[in-house]
Every structure is written in C-alpha cells, then in structure tokens.
Amino acid sequence: MNLHGSEFKSQFEQDSNAVLLDVRTPAEYNGGHIPNSINLDIMSYNFRNEIEQLDKNKTYFVYCRSGNRSGQACMMMSDLGLKAYNLIGGIGAWPHN
C-alpha cells in the first residue's frame, strides 16, 4: 500500500510492530537515512532471501530515493505474506517534524 509522507510517518510511529526499511544501496544509505531504519539493498542479489527471513508478525514501512524501488520491494514482500507500506516520493517525502 502506498502512503504519503505524513500518513506514512504517523502510521509508523503508532505501530508497535513497525520496522522502517531502507531499500537503497549501502552508499545511498550511508549518505543519509531516516533514523532507526534498516538497510536492505533491493539491487543486491541476496535481497529476496533477506526479505524471506523477515518476521511476518511485523509491519514494514519501506522507502528509497523516489518511491519506485520501495514500491517494487513492497510488492515482493506482499507476495511473501509480509505487510508492507511504501513511502510515496521516497526519503524526501519523510516529514522532518
């Protein structure tokens, strides 16, 4: 499911089972990321194996630079039975307040 910035952040903060997932490359992640996010690079050959290991009892809030890669990741995660939300517009849409 796609969510805009303020709704994405609000739902993330209200969900005690939430995990914030950054699917950009490690270089992008190291260049700046949302605090407390976990980096799993969707471009990595191991990405599918990594998401298959994720806890199905958690809710995943997924972002990238623009919302495209995270949208793809959310579809893959949903196919595996994971609950995932995509941040429309990517990291730049994350509210800073």
C-alpha positions as CSV (number, residue, x, y, z in Angstrom):
1,M,0.0,0.0,0.0
2,N,1.3,3.5,-0.9
3,L,1.2,6.2,1.7
4,H,2.1,9.9,1.5
5,G,4.8,11.3,3.9
6,S,2.8,12.5,6.9
7,E,0.5,9.4,6.9
8,F,3.4,7.1,6.4
9,K,5.3,8.6,9.4
10,S,2.1,8.7,11.6
11,Q,1.3,5.1,11.0
12,F,4.9,4.0,11.5
13,E,5.0,5.9,14.8
14,Q,1.7,4.4,16.0
15,D,2.6,0.8,15.2
16,S,4.5,-1.0,18.0
17,N,5.4,-3.8,15.5
18,A,6.8,-1.4,12.9
19,V,10.1,-1.8,11.1
20,L,11.5,1.0,8.9
21,L,13.2,-0.4,5.9
22,D,15.5,1.5,3.5
23,V,15.9,-0.4,0.2
24,R,18.6,1.9,-1.3
25,T,22.2,0.9,-1.9
26,P,24.6,1.0,1.1
27,A,26.3,4.0,-0.4
28,E,22.9,5.9,-0.6
29,Y,22.1,4.7,3.0
30,N,25.4,5.9,4.3
31,G,24.9,9.3,2.6
32,G,21.9,9.9,4.9
33,H,18.9,7.9,6.1
34,I,15.9,8.1,8.3
35,P,17.0,7.3,11.9
36,N,16.4,3.8,13.1
37,S,15.9,2.4,9.6
38,I,17.4,-0.9,8.5
39,N,19.2,-1.1,5.1
40,L,18.4,-4.0,2.7
41,D,19.5,-3.2,-0.8
42,I,16.9,-4.2,-3.3
43,M,19.6,-4.2,-6.0
44,S,21.5,-6.9,-4.1
45,Y,21.4,-10.5,-5.5
46,N,20.5,-11.6,-2.0
47,F,17.5,-9.3,-1.4
48,R,14.8,-11.9,-1.9
49,N,16.5,-14.3,0.5
50,E,16.8,-11.4,3.0
51,I,13.1,-10.5,2.9
52,E,12.1,-14.2,3.1
53,Q,13.8,-14.2,6.5
54,L,11.8,-11.2,7.8
55,D,9.3,-11.6,10.7
56,K,5.8,-11.9,9.2
57,N,4.4,-10.5,12.5
58,K,6.0,-7.1,11.9
59,T,4.7,-4.3,9.7
60,Y,7.3,-2.9,7.3
61,F,7.5,0.8,6.3
62,V,9.7,0.8,3.2
63,Y,11.4,3.8,1.4
64,C,14.0,4.5,-1.2
65,R,15.1,7.7,-3.0
66,S,11.9,8.2,-5.1
67,G,9.4,5.6,-4.1
68,N,10.0,3.3,-7.2
69,R,12.3,0.7,-5.7
70,S,10.4,0.7,-2.4
71,G,7.2,0.1,-4.4
72,Q,8.8,-2.9,-6.1
73,A,10.1,-4.1,-2.7
74,C,6.6,-3.8,-1.2
75,M,5.1,-5.9,-4.0
76,M,7.7,-8.6,-3.5
77,M,7.2,-8.5,0.3
78,S,3.4,-8.7,-0.1
79,D,3.8,-11.8,-2.3
80,L,5.7,-13.4,0.6
81,G,2.9,-12.6,3.0
82,L,4.5,-9.6,4.6
83,K,2.6,-6.4,5.5
84,A,4.5,-3.5,3.8
85,Y,3.8,0.2,3.2
86,N,5.6,2.3,0.5
87,L,6.6,5.9,1.1
88,I,5.3,7.8,-2.0
89,G,8.0,10.2,-3.1
90,G,10.8,8.5,-1.2
91,I,13.0,9.7,1.6
92,G,12.4,13.4,0.6
93,A,8.7,12.9,1.5
94,W,9.5,12.0,5.1
95,P,8.3,14.9,7.3
96,H,11.0,16.5,9.3
97,N,8.9,17.5,12.3
